[in-house]
Amino acid sequence: MAADLNAFITEETIEGDGEGPLADTTVAVKDNISTAGVRTTCGSEMLADYVPPYSATVVERLTDAGATVVGKTNMDEFGMGTTTETSAFGPTRNPADPERVPGGSSGGSAAAVAAGEADVALGSDTGGSVRCPAAFCGVVGIKPTYGLVSRYGLVAYANSLEQIGPIAGTVEEAAEALSVIAGPDPNDGTTRDPAAVEGAGVPQGGYAAAADGDVDGLTVGVPTELFEGADERVVETVEDAIACLEDRGAETVEISLPSVEHAVQAYYVIATGEASSNLARFDGVRYGHRADSDGNWNESFAETREAFGAEVKRRILLGTYALSAGYHDKYYEKAQDAREWVRRDFEDAFDDVDVIASPTMPVLPFELGEGLEDPLRMYLADANTTPVNLANLPAISVPAGEADGLPVGLQLVGPKFGEATVIRAASAVEDR
């Protein structure tokens, strides 16, 4: 099944260390997360033969907990895509319908879990790249609060936005994996201990203990802006899932997040700007692909960077333009202002509600080729997920049901370090 779906780029085993909470658990790792001695390609020809000398903190924590890594999963090149079709190693197919995409950029990870090729998988989420494929493949994906999980060993796309998160078949399994990988790391100065954050913290017994389905008294905010324009079949399925929360004692209230109208535009300016800077390191000098060129350094540099795919080149060019002299104030600074507006809107909303519910993706899984033919449509599909990354909040995608035989995801967003709350709410949806 894995070969048919093209879920893995490299299938190689890294054994776990003895007993632990994840003993007998198999884990697939997205191929932009470093694994010592096992190649890490980022889905790109640029790093097709790169073998890192060290493992990411999250990989070490998983193997220390007894988990066995079974391979590196396919992904959109450098995490840039919503369909896992921009990979230099070919597209991944959706286990629910092999003629459709699994979502992206962590599509290989979600497909591996949905197909039973791994119990748990790691993805990275810059603008929805854990939640999107979780929704499209009918599994659970958690995007943690920025700073909860170490990014040491994650090949950078957009540092201020991205987080590593778990994908699993159930909320409890995803939460258990989160407990293992979460926590401060001296190698990543952005990490924080949730216990030191007022009103946050990890439940006794870890995040999995929060998957008890008890939502009695929970207030769920339903933002009108994240339902507008969504496929009617998706809206109907998600509304049924939210009704299930009401049946179990939660209260729903309509809220407004006016800033999210500008979130996609702000996200792509910020993300491409950071990508333009981060990917400058792939110059053929230190590591990765190097073009055979008899020309000068500029010619060699240009020919080396031809190894990037079309989508990566597009985003580098967009980011370079947005950061260039004369345009920085016009685009990048305005995007940062919009980001602050998004953050304040969420903060204000959480004064009145405990979690915010919406469709994870406003559409059903694309057919293969659809997103590549219309990149703007692919960007706009991120409308419901990108605001969470701009605000650095936790969110989960849990299966809400099916529409025309295709999976639909419900997204639940919480306040900073409110992972336990979104896990509890998601488990109630799962248990219906």
C-alpha positions in Angstrom: 0.0 0.0 0.0 2.8 2.5 0.9 4.5 2.0 -2.5 1.2 2.6 -4.3 0.5 5.8 -2.3 4.1 7.0 -2.5 3.9 7.9 1.2 7.6 7.4 1.9 10.8 8.8 0.3 13.1 6.6 2.4 12.0 3.4 4.3 14.6 2.7 6.9 14.3 1.6 10.5 15.6 3.5 13.5 15.1 1.3 16.6 13.7 2.7 19.8 15.6 2.5 23.1 14.1 -0.2 25.2 10.9 0.3 27.1 8.9 3.5 27.3 5.4 5.0 26.8 5.7 4.5 23.0 7.2 1.0 23.1 5.8 -1.1 20.2 4.7 2.2 18.4 5.9 2.8 14.9 6.5 6.4 13.8 6.9 7.9 10.4 8.9 11.1 10.2 8.4 13.9 7.7 11.5 14.3 5.5 12.4 17.8 6.6 13.2 16.5 10.2 16.8 15.4 10.6 17.6 11.8 11.3 21.2 10.9 12.0 22.6 8.6 9.3 19.3 8.5 7.3 18.9 10.9 4.4 16.7 14.0 4.8 15.7 15.4 1.4 12.9 17.9 2.2 11.3 16.5 -0.9 13.8 18.3 -3.1 16.5 17.5 -5.6 18.6 20.1 -3.7 19.0 17.7 -0.8 18.4 14.4 -2.6 21.6 12.8 -1.2 21.9 14.8 2.1 22.5 12.6 5.2 22.5 14.7 8.4 25.0 14.0 11.2 22.5 14.5 14.0 18.9 13.8 14.8 16.2 16.4 15.6 15.2 16.7 19.3 11.8 15.3 18.5 13.3 12.2 16.9 15.5 11.6 19.9 12.6 12.0 22.3 10.5 9.5 20.4 13.2 6.8 20.2 14.0 7.4 23.9 10.3 6.8 24.6 10.6 3.4 22.8 9.1 4.3 19.4 10.6 2.8 16.3 11.0 5.1 13.3 10.0 3.2 10.1 10.9 5.8 7.4 10.9 9.4 6.1 7.7 10.5 4.5 7.0 12.4 1.3 6.2 16.1 1.4 5.8 19.2 -0.7 9.3 20.5 -1.5 10.6 22.3 1.5 7.1 22.3 2.9 5.8 24.6 0.2 2.4 23.3 -1.0 -1.0 22.1 0.1 -1.2 18.8 -1.8 2.2 16.9 -1.6 2.5 17.2 -5.4 5.5 19.6 -5.5 7.8 16.8 -4.2 10.7 16.0 -6.4 9.9 12.3 -5.7 6.4 12.4 -7.2 3.0 13.0 -5.6 1.6 11.1 -2.7 -1.9 9.7 -3.1 -4.8 9.8 -0.6 -5.7 6.4 0.9 -9.4 7.5 0.9 -9.3 8.0 -2.9 -6.0 7.4 -4.7 -7.1 9.8 -7.5 -7.0 12.7 -5.0 -4.3 14.4 -3.0 -3.7 13.7 0.7 -3.2 17.4 1.5 0.1 19.0 2.3 2.7 19.6 3.0 2.8 16.7 5.4 0.8 14.5 3.1 3.1 11.5 3.2 2.9 11.5 7.0 -0.9 11.6 7.0 -1.2 9.0 4.2 1.1 6.6 6.1 -1.0 6.8 9.2 -4.3 6.5 7.3 -3.0 3.5 5.4 -1.8 1.7 8.5 1.9 2.0 7.5 2.7 3.8 10.8 0.9 4.2 14.1 2.0 7.8 14.5 3.7 10.3 12.2 5.5 13.6 12.6 4.7 16.6 10.4 5.5 20.2 10.4 2.9 22.9 10.3 3.7 26.4 8.9 0.3 27.4 7.6 -1.8 24.2 8.2 0.6 21.5 6.9 -0.3 19.1 9.7 -4.0 19.9 9.9 -4.7 20.0 6.2 -3.5 16.4 5.4 -5.0 15.1 8.6 -8.4 16.5 7.4 -8.0 15.2 3.8 -6.9 11.7 5.0 -9.4 11.3 7.8 -6.9 11.2 10.7 -6.0 13.4 13.7 -3.4 16.2 13.5 -2.2 18.5 16.2 -0.5 21.9 15.6 1.1 22.8 19.0 1.5 26.3 20.4 4.6 28.0 19.1 7.4 27.1 21.5 5.9 23.9 23.0 7.8 21.6 20.7 11.5 22.0 19.8 12.3 22.9 16.2 15.9 21.9 16.6 16.7 19.6 13.6 13.7 20.9 11.5 14.9 22.3 8.1 13.6 25.9 8.3 11.0 27.2 5.9 9.5 30.1 7.9 10.9 30.1 11.5 8.3 32.4 13.1 5.4 30.3 11.9 6.3 26.6 11.9 5.8 23.9 14.6 6.4 20.1 14.5 3.2 18.2 15.4 1.9 14.6 15.6 -0.5 12.9 13.3 -2.3 9.7 14.5 -5.4 7.6 14.0 -7.0 8.8 17.3 -6.9 11.8 19.5 -5.4 9.9 22.4 -2.6 8.5 20.3 -1.7 12.0 18.9 -1.9 13.5 22.4 0.4 10.8 23.8 3.0 11.5 21.1 2.7 15.2 21.9 3.4 14.5 25.5 6.7 12.8 24.5 7.9 15.5 22.1 6.8 18.6 24.0 8.9 20.6 26.4 11.8 23.0 26.6 15.0 22.2 24.7 18.3 24.0 25.3 19.0 23.7 21.6 15.9 25.8 20.7 15.7 29.2 22.5 12.1 29.6 21.4 10.8 26.7 23.5 9.0 27.3 26.7 7.8 25.2 29.6 3.9 25.3 29.6 4.0 24.9 33.4 5.6 28.3 33.6 2.7 29.9 31.6 -0.2 31.2 33.7 -3.4 29.2 33.1 -1.5 26.5 31.1 0.3 23.3 31.9 0.2 19.6 31.2 -2.5 17.5 32.8 -1.4 14.9 35.3 -0.8 11.8 33.1 0.2 13.9 30.1 -1.9 15.3 27.3 -3.5 11.9 26.6 -5.3 12.2 30.0 -7.2 15.2 28.5 -8.8 13.0 25.9 -11.7 12.2 28.2 -14.5 13.7 26.1 -15.8 15.8 29.0 -17.0 19.0 27.4 -19.8 19.8 29.8 -19.8 23.6 30.3 -17.3 24.2 27.5 -18.0 27.3 25.4 -17.3 26.9 21.7 -17.0 30.0 19.5 -18.1 29.6 15.9 -16.6 32.3 13.6 -18.8 33.2 10.7 -15.8 34.2 8.6 -14.3 30.7 8.6 -17.5 29.2 7.2 -18.2 31.7 4.5 -17.3 30.5 1.0 -16.7 26.9 2.2 -18.1 24.0 0.3 -21.7 23.4 1.5 -21.0 19.7 2.0 -18.0 20.5 4.3 -20.1 23.1 6.2 -22.9 20.6 6.8 -20.6 17.9 8.0 -18.7 20.3 10.4 -22.0 21.7 11.7 -23.1 18.2 12.6 -19.9 17.6 14.5 -20.3 20.9 16.4 -23.9 19.8 17.2 -22.5 16.7 18.8 -20.5 18.9 21.2 -23.7 20.7 22.1 -25.3 17.3 22.8 -22.6 16.6 25.3 -23.0 19.8 27.2 -21.0 22.4 25.4 -22.5 25.8 24.6 -21.9 27.3 21.1 -21.8 31.0 20.4 -21.4 32.9 17.2 -18.3 35.1 17.1 -16.5 37.3 14.6 -12.8 37.3 13.6 -12.8 40.1 11.0 -9.0 40.0 10.6 -8.9 36.5 9.1 -10.1 38.0 5.9 -6.5 39.2 5.4 -4.7 36.3 7.0 -3.8 34.4 3.8 -2.3 37.5 2.2 -0.3 38.3 5.4 0.8 34.7 5.8 2.2 34.4 2.3 4.1 37.7 2.5 5.7 36.7 5.8 6.3 33.0 4.9 7.8 33.7 1.6 10.0 36.5 3.0 11.4 34.1 5.6 11.7 31.4 3.0 13.7 33.7 0.8 16.2 34.2 3.6 16.3 30.6 4.9 16.8 29.0 1.5 19.7 31.3 0.6 21.9 28.8 2.4 21.4 26.3 -0.5 24.2 27.7 -2.6 26.2 24.6 -3.6 29.1 25.6 -1.2 28.4 23.9 2.1 26.1 21.0 1.5 23.4 19.7 -0.9 23.4 19.8 -4.7 26.2 21.6 -6.5 26.0 22.2 -10.2 29.0 21.3 -12.4 29.8 24.6 -13.9 32.9 26.1 -15.6 31.6 29.6 -15.1 32.2 32.1 -12.3 30.6 31.9 -8.9 27.5 33.7 -9.8 26.8 31.3 -12.7 27.6 28.3 -10.5 25.2 29.6 -7.8 22.4 30.2 -10.4 22.8 26.8 -11.9 22.9 25.1 -8.5 19.6 26.7 -7.5 18.0 25.3 -10.7 17.6 22.2 -8.5 14.7 23.9 -6.8 11.2 23.1 -8.1 8.8 25.6 -9.6 6.8 26.2 -6.4 9.9 26.8 -4.3 11.3 29.2 -6.9 7.9 31.1 -7.0 8.0 31.6 -3.2 11.6 32.6 -3.1 10.9 35.2 -5.8 7.8 36.5 -4.0 9.7 36.7 -0.7 12.7 38.5 -2.2 10.4 41.0 -3.9 8.5 41.7 -0.7 11.7 42.3 1.3 13.4 44.4 -1.4 14.2 48.0 -0.9 11.2 50.1 -1.8 8.7 47.3 -1.1 9.5 46.2 2.5 7.3 48.9 4.0 4.5 48.4 1.4 4.2 44.6 1.9 6.2 43.0 4.7 5.5 45.6 7.4 1.8 45.7 6.5 1.7 41.9 6.7 3.2 42.1 10.2 0.5 44.7 11.2 -2.1 42.3 9.9 -0.5 39.5 11.9 -0.9 41.5 15.1 -4.5 42.2 14.2 -5.1 38.5 13.9 -3.4 37.8 17.2 -5.6 40.5 19.0 -8.8 39.1 17.4 -8.1 35.6 18.8 -7.1 37.0 22.1 -10.3 39.0 22.4 -12.4 36.0 21.4 -10.8 33.8 24.1 -12.0 36.2 26.7 -15.5 34.8 26.0 -15.0 31.3 24.6 -12.8 28.2 25.5 -12.3 26.9 22.0 -13.0 28.1 18.4 -14.5 25.6 15.9 -14.4 25.7 12.1 -13.8 23.5 9.1 -10.2 22.6 8.9 -10.2 22.9 5.1 -13.0 24.7 3.3 -13.0 22.2 0.4 -12.9 18.5 -0.1 -9.6 16.9 -1.2 -8.5 18.1 -4.6 -8.2 15.7 -7.5 -4.5 15.1 -8.5 -3.3 18.0 -10.6 -6.0 20.5 -9.6 -3.8 22.5 -7.2 -0.8 22.6 -9.6 -2.9 24.0 -12.4 -4.2 26.8 -10.2 -1.7 27.9 -7.4 -3.9 30.7 -6.2 -6.7 28.3 -5.5 -4.3 26.2 -3.6 -3.1 29.2 -1.5 -6.7 30.3 -0.7 -7.5 26.8 0.5 -5.3 27.6 3.5 -7.8 30.4 4.7 -8.9 28.5 7.8 -5.5 27.2 8.9 -3.1 30.1 8.4 -4.6 32.5 11.0 -3.6 30.0 13.7 0.0 30.1 12.7 0.0 33.9 12.5 -1.3 34.0 16.1 1.0 31.1 17.3 -1.9 29.2 18.8 -2.6 25.4 19.3 -5.1 23.7 17.0 -6.3 20.2 16.2 -8.0 18.7 13.2 -10.3 15.8 14.1 -12.4 13.8 11.6 -15.9 15.3 11.5 -17.3 12.7 9.1 -17.5 12.3 5.3 -19.0 14.1 2.4 -19.5 12.1 -0.8 -17.3 9.4 0.7 -14.4 11.9 1.3 -13.0 12.9 4.8 -13.9 16.2 6.3 -12.0 17.7 9.2 -13.2 19.8 12.2 -10.6 22.3 13.4 -10.6 23.3 17.1 -8.4 26.2 18.1 -7.4 27.0 21.7 -5.6 29.8 23.5 -1.8 29.7 23.9 -0.7 26.4 25.6 -4.3 25.4 25.7 -3.6 22.0 24.1 -5.5 20.1 26.8 -8.7 21.9 26.0 -8.6 21.3 22.3 -7.7 17.7 22.9 -10.6 17.3 25.3 -13.0 18.8 22.8 -11.7 16.8 19.9 -12.1 13.5 21.8 -15.7 14.3 22.4 -16.2 14.7 18.6 -14.3 11.4 18.0 -16.5 9.5 20.6 -19.8 10.5 19.1 
